[in-house]
Every structure is written in structure tokens, then in C-alpha cells.
Amino acid sequence: MLSTLTLFGNRLYANAILLLVLTTLFWGGNTVAGRLALGEVSPLMVVTLRWIIVAVIMLLFLKNRIRQEWPMMRPHIGKMTLMAALGFVAFNSLFYIAAQSTTAINLGIIQGSVPVFVLAGSILAFGTRVRMIQVTGILITVAGVVLIASQGSLQVLRALAVNPGDGYMLIACVLYSGYTLALRNRPQVSGLVFFAVLSMIAAITSLPAAAYEIMIGQAQWPTFKGWLIVLYIAIFPSFLSQIFFMRGVELIGPARAGVFINLVPIWAPILAVGILGEPFYWHHGLALVLVLAGIWMSERRANPG
């Protein structure tokens, strides 16, 4: 039995496509987990417990490598703290707060806009040159996000009565895009060690938010089901997904691996309908098409020649 599991593990770790599909499936499942957490554990408590669990796991596995590579990270600790606070803590806090008042389908489709926000940010921050098709892709993706936020209603759009949850999720995506852009100049240490240190920083910087939730009387310690949800979030969308994604990049390169992220807004609606029984309306389908088309267009590069 053990030899069979070992063989399966080795084959899985050598299969980039399967690793990357599982990664995006776990990330898509995070949107469902956010909805399932309602009434089982409070949003900011989820964030704190998530990063504490991940930090402990990473420290157990990588403490020696962290000690070896720490001198290369120490000069960048201020930037790394900001990255963890915004990309991990603020993003996840807004994500789970958004899940209180919007659907998992909306969360997943809006989350699909991150690659386009990253492109827009690289244009503003680094002067990245883009083609007209990429600009068109940005506009199409924005149209998809607006369609979701307005629930497909011109009346809602005219009144600017956007669902607060969709608004929070949009802000979260902008913050995560900033974190992604900051990765461009991250310390030159191994990806796993970098993630391990960021997770430890996130665990620490998430404590004030949890304390605030306790102070205003809105904190809820996890129920039994809440603990299962927190463990899923910590182990699958956080710990395993990071390892699988880094291994996928190692096997087939960042460009090909990055394309798989586009599966997240596809998995999220499938899981939301299948597990939560959420209704899938026409504006969800149209918004999904717009977001995916916009991502595809925004990723086009000039032909070599």
C-alpha cells in the first residue's frame, strides 16, 4: 500500500498538467469554502488561523533552508512585510468578507480579472509596452466585471448600486495584483523559502485584524465544520497549491504554467453550482466569456520577427 502511494506521488509530482489543474481546482474551491464558512467561523478569524497553520507547516519543513537563505532576505524585510500584509492578509480578509454578501460564482469570475489588473499595473508602474489587442483585452475584462457587479441590470448600473461583496472582491483583486507586480523584484531565494517567510509574516500581521474583530464583538471561533473549512483552506488553496504551482513552473516554465490560472474562474462556477446549488444566470455566463476572452487577448505578445 505504501509503495503504491509512493509511486502515485512520484508520478503526480512529475505531471505538470495534473499538478496545475489541481492547483486551480483548489483555488476555485476556496470561493466555495468562503461561502461555507458563513455562520461557522468569522472572516478575519479564518485569515489568521489560515496563515498560522501554513506558517507552522512551512517552518517544520523548511526551517534549515530558511536559516540558510535568511541573510539574502533580511535587507528586504520591509518590502516583504508589505507584500504579505497586502497580498496575503488584506486580500484574504476582503475575500472572506466579500463571501458574506456575494456568491461563490461572482467571487470566482471577479478573481479571474487579476491577470488583466497585473498587465494594467505593469503598464503604469514599469512602462510595459502593449499592443492594441491587449488594451482591448483589458477593456473587455473590465466589461465582464462590471456585468457581474451590476447583476446584468442597466437599472442597477445607472444607480451605481453595486453589491458590497463584489466591490470588496474587486478591491481585493487590485491589492493582489500589486503583490504580483512586487514579485518582479523579490529577493533571489528559492520560491518555497520566500513563501514560507511571507506566510510567517502574514500570520503575525493578521493578528491585529483578528483582535479588531474580537474587540467589536464579531469574532466567531470555528465550529467543528468551521475547523474543517479552515483546514481545507490552509492545506489545499494555500500549502499544496503553492508547492504544486512552483513544481509546475519548474517542469514547463512560467509562461505555460501561468495560462492555467485562467481555469480558476471556470472551476469556481462549476463548484458553486455543484456543491452550493447556486443559480447560474445569463449574466454569469456572458461575464465569464468576457473575462476569459479579455485574459486571452491581454496575454497576446508581439510576434517575433
C-alpha positions in Angstrom: 0.0 0.0 0.0 2.8 2.4 1.0 4.7 1.6 -2.2 1.6 2.2 -4.3 1.1 5.6 -2.7 4.8 6.5 -3.2 4.5 5.6 -6.9 1.4 7.6 -7.3 3.0 10.6 -5.5 6.1 10.4 -7.7 4.0 10.2 -10.9 1.9 13.1 -9.7 4.9 15.3 -8.9 6.3 14.6 -12.4 3.0 15.5 -14.2 2.9 19.3 -14.7 -0.6 19.4 -16.2 -2.2 17.4 -13.4 -0.4 19.5 -10.8 -1.5 22.8 -12.3 -5.1 21.6 -12.8 -5.3 20.5 -9.2 -3.8 23.9 -8.1 -6.5 25.9 -9.9 -9.2 23.4 -8.7 -8.1 24.1 -5.1 -8.1 27.9 -5.7 -11.6 27.6 -7.2 -12.6 25.6 -4.2 -11.6 28.5 -2.0 -14.5 30.5 -3.2 -16.9 27.7 -2.1 -15.1 27.5 1.2 -15.6 31.2 1.8 -19.3 30.7 1.4 -19.4 27.5 3.5 -17.7 29.4 6.3 -20.8 31.6 6.8 -22.0 31.0 10.4 -19.2 28.6 11.1 -16.2 31.0 11.6 -15.8 34.7 11.2 -13.9 36.1 8.2 -10.9 37.6 9.9 -10.5 34.6 12.2 -10.3 32.4 9.0 -7.4 34.6 7.7 -5.5 34.5 11.0 -5.9 30.7 11.5 -5.1 30.0 7.9 -1.8 31.7 7.9 -0.8 30.4 11.4 -1.4 26.8 10.2 0.5 27.4 6.9 3.4 29.1 8.7 3.8 26.2 11.2 3.7 23.7 8.4 6.3 25.6 6.3 8.5 26.2 9.3 8.5 22.5 10.2 9.6 21.5 6.6 11.9 24.4 5.8 13.5 25.8 9.0 17.0 24.8 7.9 16.7 26.3 4.4 15.1 29.5 5.9 18.1 29.9 8.2 20.5 29.4 5.3 18.7 31.9 3.0 17.7 34.5 5.6 20.7 36.8 5.0 19.5 37.4 1.5 16.0 38.2 2.7 16.9 40.4 5.7 17.5 43.6 3.6 14.1 43.2 2.0 12.1 42.6 5.2 10.2 45.9 4.9 9.0 45.2 1.4 8.2 41.6 2.2 6.1 42.7 5.2 4.1 45.0 2.9 3.7 42.2 0.3 2.4 39.8 3.0 0.2 42.3 4.6 -1.5 43.4 1.3 -1.2 40.2 -0.9 -2.0 37.6 1.8 -3.7 39.3 4.7 -5.7 42.2 3.1 -6.6 40.2 0.0 -7.8 37.2 2.0 -9.6 39.4 4.6 -11.5 41.2 1.8 -12.1 37.9 0.0 -13.8 36.2 3.0 -15.7 39.4 3.9 -16.9 39.6 0.3 -18.1 36.0 0.7 -20.6 37.2 3.3 -22.6 39.1 0.8 -21.9 37.7 -2.7 -21.9 34.4 -4.4 -19.0 32.0 -5.0 -19.7 32.3 -8.7 -19.2 36.1 -8.5 -16.1 35.6 -6.4 -14.5 33.3 -8.9 -15.3 35.3 -12.0 -14.1 38.6 -10.5 -11.0 36.8 -9.3 -10.3 36.0 -12.9 -9.6 39.6 -13.6 -6.3 39.5 -11.6 -4.1 38.8 -14.7 -5.5 41.8 -16.5 -5.1 44.1 -13.5 -1.5 42.9 -13.4 -1.0 43.9 -17.0 -2.6 47.3 -16.4 -0.4 47.8 -13.3 2.8 46.8 -15.3 1.9 49.5 -17.9 1.5 52.1 -15.1 4.4 51.1 -12.9 7.0 49.8 -15.3 6.0 51.4 -18.6 5.4 48.0 -20.2 4.7 48.4 -23.9 1.4 46.8 -25.0 -0.4 46.2 -28.3 -3.9 47.4 -29.1 -5.3 43.8 -28.7 -4.0 43.8 -25.1 -5.7 47.1 -24.4 -8.9 45.7 -25.9 -8.5 42.7 -23.7 -8.3 44.9 -20.6 -11.5 46.7 -21.6 -13.3 43.5 -22.3 -12.4 42.0 -18.9 -13.5 45.2 -17.2 -16.8 44.9 -19.0 -17.2 41.4 -17.7 -16.5 42.6 -14.1 -19.0 45.4 -14.5 -21.6 43.0 -15.8 -21.2 40.8 -12.7 -21.2 43.8 -10.3 -24.4 45.2 -11.9 -26.1 41.7 -12.0 -26.8 42.2 -15.6 -29.1 45.1 -14.9 -28.9 48.5 -16.5 -31.0 49.9 -13.7 -28.5 48.7 -11.1 -25.6 50.1 -13.2 -27.3 53.5 -13.6 -27.9 53.7 -9.9 -24.4 52.5 -9.1 -25.9 50.1 -6.6 -23.1 47.6 -6.7 -23.3 44.6 -4.3 -20.8 45.4 -1.5 -19.4 41.9 -1.7 -18.5 42.4 -5.4 -16.9 45.7 -4.5 -14.8 44.2 -1.8 -13.7 41.4 -4.1 -12.7 43.9 -6.8 -10.5 45.8 -4.2 -9.0 42.5 -3.1 -8.0 41.7 -6.7 -6.4 45.1 -7.1 -4.3 44.5 -4.0 -3.3 41.0 -5.1 -2.3 42.5 -8.4 0.0 44.9 -6.6 1.5 41.9 -4.7 2.1 40.1 -8.0 3.8 43.1 -9.5 6.1 43.3 -6.5 7.2 39.7 -7.1 9.1 41.1 -10.1 11.9 42.4 -7.8 11.6 39.8 -5.0 14.8 38.6 -3.2 16.6 35.9 -5.2 15.9 33.0 -2.9 14.1 29.7 -3.5 10.3 30.1 -4.1 9.3 27.8 -1.2 11.5 29.6 1.3 10.2 33.0 0.1 6.6 31.8 0.5 7.4 30.3 3.9 8.7 33.6 5.3 5.8 35.5 3.8 3.4 33.1 5.4 5.0 33.7 8.8 4.8 37.5 8.3 1.2 37.1 7.2 0.4 35.1 10.4 1.8 37.9 12.5 0.3 40.9 10.5 -3.1 39.2 10.6 -3.3 39.3 14.4 -4.4 43.0 14.6 -7.3 42.3 12.3 -8.4 39.3 14.4 -8.0 41.4 17.5 -10.2 44.1 16.0 -12.9 41.5 15.1 -12.8 40.3 18.7 -12.9 43.9 20.1 -16.1 44.8 18.1 -17.8 41.6 19.2 -18.0 40.0 15.7 -15.4 37.3 16.1 -16.6 33.7 16.0 -14.3 30.8 16.9 -14.6 27.9 14.4 -17.3 25.3 15.0 -16.3 21.7 14.1 -17.4 22.4 10.5 -15.6 25.7 10.7 -12.3 23.9 11.6 -12.7 21.6 8.6 -13.2 24.6 6.4 -10.1 26.4 7.9 -8.0 23.2 7.5 -9.1 22.9 3.8 -8.2 26.5 3.1 -4.8 26.2 4.9 -3.8 22.8 3.3 -5.2 22.9 -0.2 -5.5 26.5 -1.6 -2.5 27.6 0.4 0.1 25.0 1.2 -0.3 22.3 -1.5 -1.3 24.8 -4.3 1.9 26.8 -3.8 4.0 23.6 -3.9 2.1 22.3 -6.9 2.3 25.6 -8.8 6.0 26.0 -8.2 6.7 22.5 -9.3 4.5 23.1 -12.4 6.6 26.2 -13.2 9.7 24.2 -12.8 8.6 21.5 -15.2 7.1 23.6 -18.0 8.2 27.2 -17.4 6.3 30.2 -16.0 4.7 31.2 -19.3 2.9 27.9 -19.9 2.1 27.4 -16.2 0.6 30.9 -15.9 -2.0 30.1 -18.6 -3.6 27.5 -16.2 -4.6 30.3 -13.8 -7.3 31.1 -16.2 -9.0 27.9 -15.1 -9.9 29.5 -11.7 -13.0 31.4 -12.9 -14.1 28.2 -14.7 -13.7 25.9 -11.6 -15.4 28.4 -9.3 -18.8 28.4 -11.0 -18.8 24.7 -11.6 -18.1 24.0 -7.9 -20.5 26.7 -6.7 -23.4 25.2 -8.7 -22.4 21.6 -7.9 -21.7 22.0 -4.2 -23.7 25.1 -3.1 -26.5 24.8 -5.6 -26.1 28.5 -6.6 -28.1 29.6 -9.6 -26.2 30.3 -12.8 -27.8 33.2 -14.7 -27.2 34.5 -18.2 -25.1 37.4 -17.0 -22.7 34.9 -15.2 -22.2 33.1 -18.5 -21.6 36.3 -20.5 -19.3 37.8 -17.9 -17.3 34.5 -17.8 -16.9 34.6 -21.6 -15.9 38.3 -21.4 -13.3 37.8 -18.6 -11.7 34.8 -20.3 -11.7 36.4 -23.7 -10.2 39.5 -22.2 -7.5 37.5 -20.4 -6.7 35.6 -23.7 -6.4 38.9 -25.6 -4.3 40.6 -22.9 -1.8 37.8 -22.9 -1.1 38.1 -26.6 2.5 39.1 -27.3 4.0 40.6 -30.4 5.1 38.1 -32.9 8.9 37.6 -33.1 10.5 38.6 -36.3 
